[in-house]
Amino acid sequence: MQWEVLVTVPLDFLGLITAEYDPTRNLGILVGETWEDRMECRQWGAHFTHVSGIHGQSDYGAQSVALSGGYENDEDHGDWFLYT
């Protein structure tokens, strides 16, 4: 499968990824969506960094946090999580 960008948002984008940014499905990113891996997250504009779990800027906060189950003490409770 060829890699392609499916959603177009700026790298420093903060906020909901709505249908206007999603020419592929015209839905945007929906709460609770999951992806197979971080590269797929990147394609959909949900998490641009393919290695680090936090994508953000210290002056503005995090645009996204990716939980991958890689840390023993992480807790995912569905509507909240503890990221260690």
N, C-alpha and C positions, 0 to 999 in steps of 0.2 A: 504494500500500500504506500502510495506517495504521500509524504507529509505535506499538509496544507494548513493555512490559517483559516479557521472557520468563523471566528468572531473578530471584529476589528475594534480594539480600544487602545488608547495610548498606554505606554508602559507605566506612567505615573497615575493612571486612572484610579479614582476612589469612588465607590458607589455601586449601585445595582447595574448589572449588565442586562439592559432591557432589549426588547425585540429590535429596536432601531439599529443596534450593533450586530445583529445576527441575521445576515442575509441568507444563511443556509436553511435554518428552520423557522426563522421569524418568531422565535419564542424568547430569546435571551437565555440567561442562565437561571434555572429554577432552583429554589431552596430544596436541598436534599439530593441534588444530582450527584452522582458519583462517576468516576472515570477509572479506566483500567490502570493508568500510570500517569506520571507527571507530564510526560510529553503530550498526552491527550488533554490534560488540564491546560497546558500551554496553547494547544490548538484552539480551545474554546475560550481563551482569554481569562480563565479562572485563576491560574497560578503560573506566572511567567518563568520563575526560576526552576530549572530542572534538577537542581541538586539540593539547595537549602529548603528547609521546611517553612520558613517565614519569608514572605516577600513584602518589603515595606521600606519606609524611610523614617529615620528617627524623629524628624520634624513633624511628620504627619500621621504616623501609625502604620499598621500593617494593612496592605491591600488584601492579603490572603495568607492563610496558614494551611499547610497540607499535612494531614495526619496519615501516616503510612503503616502504623503498627510497629515501627522500628525501635521504639523505646519502651522498655519494660514498665516504666512508671506512668506512661501516658494513660489517660482515662478518657474514653469517648462515651458520653451519656446521651447522645442524640441531639439534645438541644443545648448542651454545654459540654466543654471538654477541659481537661487539664493537660497542658503541653509541657513536657519536661525537657 
